[in-house]
Amino acid sequence: MRPVQKSRIPDNKAFVIRELIAPYFDVNWHFHSEFQLFVALKGKGTRFIGDHMQSFQEGDMVLTGPNLPHLWRNDNVYFDPEQDLETHGIVIYFPERFLNDSVFKLEEFSLISSMLHKASRGIEVMGKTNHKITQMMKKLLREEGIQSIILFLEILQQIAESSEIKFITDAAYINTHKESEKDRMGLVYDFVMHHFMEKISLKEVADICNLSESAFSRYFKSRANQSFSDFLSQVRINHAYKLLQEEQLNISQICYECGFFTLSNFNKQFKEKAGKTPMEYRREFFSRFD
């Protein structure tokens, strides 16, 4: 089974909603001219939005604005057919011109209009608002006609009124990617996510992009707002978070499983990112269940 790809919005539709069920989510790092509201109902991995990266799991809900690059990349285990894993999500696409319709310039839609402008940074929806909108999105899958429009507007209003949201990308982030570069960055992300537990040289990833090492370093930093080495370190630390939340491996095993080759370097980089040592992080995580 191939991952479900997004469909374009017909000119006679206000929005398109799709239920996505596949072994893994779309593997392509990409951006498009539509707004997108996505909730992951089943599946875990790493989420890339603009210049931001973090782990995701069931319940992750994000609204992205037009041309904001994004990727929900499942953990490697989802790509192993023998594991027989499945992902499940719901996505709503609606056009950039949605804001240009005269009705949305009326005062009654000011909250929605303001919220959609801010979606250029990506908006994560959390808490009770997340749960409520998830149920509304499930219901929207079955609605048709004017009732679907009403429910869709209610979803947008819920996000606009909620305090349980946070912006994802840096306030200064600007998408400098060109349409022709989507495959290039996608190849880099795919390579890193498959090989971060191994030693990765700058030359290896530069070769993927057909660039010199210095040109690749400049290119990557201008697109990701961080150096490649910092990006690679963050991928490894994100994986460490997941392993530390389980009890199968000790700290030394997790160190090497995440691509760090000395325990001292792992402890140092983890503390720089998390503000605490791996042992302290694990202890605090499990203390919540005592």
N, C-alpha and C positions, 0 to 999 in steps of 0.2 A: 504493500500500500504506500503510495506517495503522499507526502504532506500536502494538505489542501492549500491552494494558492488563492489570493484575494481576487475578486472579480471587480471590474470597473462598475461605476454607478451609472445606470441608464439615465438618459436625459429626463425621462418622465418620472423619476423616483427622487424623493427627498433624501433617502438614505438606503443603505443596504446592510442587512444583518445576516451573519453566517454563524453556524455552529461548526466548529472545527474538531474533528476526531481523527487522530492519526498516530502513528508510532512516535512522532516528534513534531514540534512546531516548525514552521518555515525556517529553513537554515540560511536564508539569504539576508545579509545585512542590507537594508534598503531604505529608501524614503520615497514618498509620493505626495501628490498634491492634495489629497483628502485628509480631513480630520479622522482620527481613529480612536475608538474606545475599545479596549481589550481587557478581558478578564480570563485568567488561567484557572480553570476549574480542577484540572488534574495535570501534574507535571512539575518538575523541578529543574533548575539550571541557573544560568547567568543571564541577566538582562542588561543590554546595552542601549542606552538612550542618549543620543548626542555625545557629550563628553563625559557621561556618567556610566558607571558600571556597578552592579550589585547582584547578589544572589536573589532568585525568586523561587516561590513555591506556590502551592494551591492558594487561591484567593488573591493573588497579585492582580491589581487593577490599575491601568494607566490610560490617560487621555493624552494623545500626542497631536500636536498641531501640524499643519501642512509642511512638508519637506523637512521634518525633524527625523534624522536617521534613527533606526531602531532595529533591534533583534532580540528575540527571546530564544536563547540557545540552550537546548536541553543538555543535561549531563551526558557524558559519553556512554553511559550504560543504556540510554534510550536508543542508541544506534546499533545495539547488539540484538539481532533477531532472536537469539536464543532466550533472551530475557523476557520477550513477549510483553513489553511495556506499552502503555498507551497514554497519549495526552488528550486533553479535552479543554476547549476554550470557546468563548463567544466573542465575536468582534463586530463592531458597528463602524461602517465607513459613511461619512457624509461630506459633501463637497465644500471646497474653500469658498465658493460663491454663496454658501449658506448664509454668511454674514451680510452679503450684499443685498439680499432681498429686503425690500422697503419695510416689511412688517417688523424686522428685527432692529430697526432704527427707532421704534416706538419705545416709550419709557418703560412699558411693562416688560420688555425684554432686555433691559439695561444690564441686569445681573448676568444673564446668559452671555450677552455680547461681550461684556468685560472679561468673563471667565474664558471665553474662547480665544480672545486676544492673548491671554496669558498662557494658553496651551502651547504656545510656541516654545516654551521651556519644558513641556511635559509635566503632567499633573498626576501624582500618585494619590489614589483614593483609599482611605483606610477606615478602620473601626466600624461603627454601626452603619455609617453611610455606605461603605463598601458592601456590607451584607444586604442592605436594602436594595441597592442598585443591582446587585447580582440577581436577586429574585425578580426584579423588574425586567432585566435583560432576558431572563429565561421566559418570562411571560410574553415579552415582545416577539420572541421567535414564533409565537402562535397567532399574533394579532395581524389584522389586515385593515386596509382602508384608513378612514379618519381616526379610528381608535389607535392604530399604530402610531400615527403622527402625535396624538395627544400623549400617549405613553412615552414616546421618544422625547418630547419636550419636557415632560415631568422628570425624566432621567437627567437631562441637562440642568434643569432647575435645582434638583437635589445636589448636584455637584457644585453649582454656583453658590448655593446657600450654606454649604457645609464648611465647618472649621476643621474637619478631619481630612485635610488634604495637605500635600506639600509639593513644592516645585522640585523638579528633578535636576535639570542642567544648571550650570552656573549662569548667573544673570547676564553675563557678558558673552555667553556662547552664541556663535553665529555659524550656521552650516555653510562651510566653504567648499564642500564637496561638489564635484560636477557629476552629472548623470553618468558619464563614462568611467568614473572612478568607483562606482558602487562595487563592481566585481573585484577591484584591487583591494579595497579595505576588507571586503568579505573574505577574500582568500587569506589575508593576514589573521583575521579573527578566527577563522576555521582552523588554520595551522596551529595557532597558539592554543586553542581549546583542546586540540588533539594531542599536543606535545608539551604542555606546560610542566609536566612532571619530569621532563628530561632537560638536559642542557640545551639551550637555544642560543645560537650565535646571531649577532646582528646581521652578518653576511647571509645567513639562511633566509631570513625574512626579507632582506633587501633584494635577494635574487628572485623571490616570489613576485616582487613588484617590478622586476627588471630595472632596478635603480642601484646606484652606488650606495655604500653604507652611509656616507655623509648626506646624500640627497634623500635617502629614505628617512634618516633621522629628522631632517627638516620637515619633510612631507608629513610624517606621522605626528610630530608635535603640533604642527599647524592644524591638523584635523582632529586630534584627540585631546588637545590642551594639556598634554603631558608627554614625557619622554617614553620611548618604547620600554626601557628598563623599568620605569615606574609602573607602566601598564602591566607588564609581565608579573611584576611583584604583586600587584593588586589581584590579578587573577589567581595567583598561588595562595595569597592570604584568604581570598574568598572561599577557596576550596578547603583551606584549613578550618575556617569557621564551621563548615558543614561536618567535617570529620571530628572536630572537637565536641560537637553536639551528640556524638555517638560514643559508645564505650568500648568498641572493639579494638581500637588501636591506642597505644601509648603515645606520649609526646614525641619521642624519637622516631617512631614509625610514621607518624603524621608528617614530621619534618621532611622525610625522604619521599613520602607519597605525594607531597605537594611540589616537589622539584627543588627543595633546598638541600644543599649538600653538606652543610654543617649545622649542628644544633644551635651554636652561638649566633650564626647569621639569621636563622629562623626566628629565634627569640628576639633578636634586635629588631628585625623588620616587622615582626608581628606587633611588638610593643609600640613601634612608631606609628603603625596604622590604627591599632585598637586601643592604645593607651594603657594596656595591661599585658602581662605575659600570657602565653598560651595556657599555662596551668591555672592562672588566675581567672582567665576567661571561662575555662571548663568548669572550675569550681563554682563560679557565680551562676553559670547556666544551669547546672544541676541543683543548686541550692533553691531555685524557684519551685522545684517539685517536692521539696522536703516538707 
